[in-house]
Amino acid sequence: MERTAQLPRSESLALAAALVTVVLWASAFVGIRSAGRFLSPEALALGRLLVSSVVLGSLAYVRREALPARGDLARIALYGLLWLGIYNVVLNEAERRVDAEPRRCS
């Protein structure tokens, strides 16, 4: 009888999470390029952030996660504005302007 090695549950979950993250991250650029034809970079960033907020908020609610401390709210808001807001708008604008195909030098 041949016996196959099985990963512990935590390692299997970590591997599955990594695979889902890589696939979703890689497909995001295709989605941004496609949606960027119809939506402004700002509208696309807002849509992406709203979807992620609903998904993560629902997960936090189901898991009964504690709310952040009041003193942390200003830093969280600043992070959200600078990183998530500005980064997403710049990324969406770049996806509209930068061609994914490498140019050949002659």
C-alpha positions as CSV (number, residue, x, y, z in Angstrom):
1,M,0.0,0.0,0.0
2,E,1.3,3.4,-1.0
3,R,0.9,6.1,1.5
4,T,0.8,9.8,0.5
5,A,2.0,12.6,2.8
6,Q,-0.6,15.1,3.9
7,L,0.0,18.6,5.0
8,P,-1.3,19.7,8.3
9,R,-4.6,21.7,8.1
10,S,-2.9,25.0,8.9
11,E,-0.4,24.5,6.1
12,S,-3.1,23.5,3.6
13,L,-5.1,26.6,4.5
14,A,-2.0,28.8,4.1
15,L,-1.2,27.2,0.7
16,A,-4.8,27.7,-0.5
17,A,-4.8,31.3,0.7
18,A,-1.5,32.0,-1.1
19,L,-2.9,30.4,-4.3
20,V,-6.1,32.4,-4.2
21,T,-4.2,35.6,-3.5
22,V,-1.8,35.1,-6.4
23,V,-4.6,34.3,-8.9
24,L,-6.8,37.2,-7.8
25,W,-3.8,39.6,-7.8
26,A,-2.7,38.5,-11.2
27,S,-6.3,38.8,-12.7
28,A,-6.8,42.2,-11.1
29,F,-4.7,43.9,-13.8
30,V,-6.8,42.3,-16.6
31,G,-9.9,43.5,-14.8
32,I,-8.6,47.0,-14.3
33,R,-7.6,47.3,-18.0
34,S,-11.0,46.1,-19.1
35,A,-13.1,48.2,-16.7
36,G,-10.8,51.2,-17.3
37,R,-12.3,51.6,-20.7
38,F,-15.7,52.5,-19.1
39,L,-14.8,53.9,-15.7
40,S,-12.6,56.8,-14.6
41,P,-9.6,55.8,-12.4
42,E,-11.3,57.3,-9.4
43,A,-14.6,55.5,-9.9
44,L,-12.8,52.2,-10.4
45,A,-10.8,52.7,-7.2
46,L,-13.9,53.6,-5.3
47,G,-15.6,50.5,-6.6
48,R,-12.7,48.2,-5.7
49,L,-12.5,49.7,-2.2
50,L,-16.2,49.4,-1.6
51,V,-16.2,45.7,-2.6
52,S,-13.2,45.0,-0.5
53,S,-14.7,46.9,2.5
54,V,-17.9,44.9,2.2
55,V,-16.1,41.5,2.0
56,L,-13.6,42.3,4.8
57,G,-16.3,43.9,6.9
58,S,-18.6,40.9,6.6
59,L,-15.7,38.6,7.5
60,A,-14.9,40.7,10.6
61,Y,-18.6,40.7,11.6
62,V,-18.9,36.9,11.2
63,R,-15.8,36.3,13.2
64,R,-16.9,38.9,15.8
65,E,-13.6,40.8,15.5
66,A,-13.1,43.7,17.9
67,L,-13.3,47.2,16.6
68,P,-10.1,49.2,16.5
69,A,-9.3,51.4,19.4
70,R,-10.5,55.0,19.1
71,G,-6.9,56.3,19.2
72,D,-6.1,54.2,16.1
73,L,-8.9,55.5,13.9
74,A,-6.9,58.6,12.7
75,R,-4.0,56.5,11.6
76,I,-6.3,53.9,9.9
77,A,-8.1,56.7,8.0
78,L,-4.7,58.3,7.0
79,Y,-3.5,54.9,5.8
80,G,-6.7,54.3,3.9
81,L,-6.5,57.7,2.1
82,L,-2.8,57.6,1.3
83,W,-2.2,54.0,0.5
84,L,-5.5,52.5,-0.6
85,G,-7.0,55.7,-2.1
86,I,-4.0,57.3,-3.9
87,Y,-2.3,54.0,-4.8
88,N,-5.5,52.6,-6.5
89,V,-6.2,55.8,-8.5
90,V,-2.5,55.9,-9.7
91,L,-2.6,52.2,-10.5
92,N,-5.8,52.5,-12.4
93,E,-4.5,55.5,-14.4
94,A,-1.3,53.7,-15.2
95,E,-3.2,50.6,-16.4
96,R,-5.0,52.9,-18.9
97,R,-1.8,54.4,-20.2
98,V,1.0,51.8,-20.0
99,D,1.0,49.0,-22.5
100,A,1.7,45.5,-21.1
101,E,3.6,44.4,-24.2
102,P,7.3,45.0,-24.1
103,R,8.6,47.3,-26.9
104,R,11.4,46.0,-29.0
105,C,14.4,48.2,-29.5
106,S,15.7,48.3,-33.0
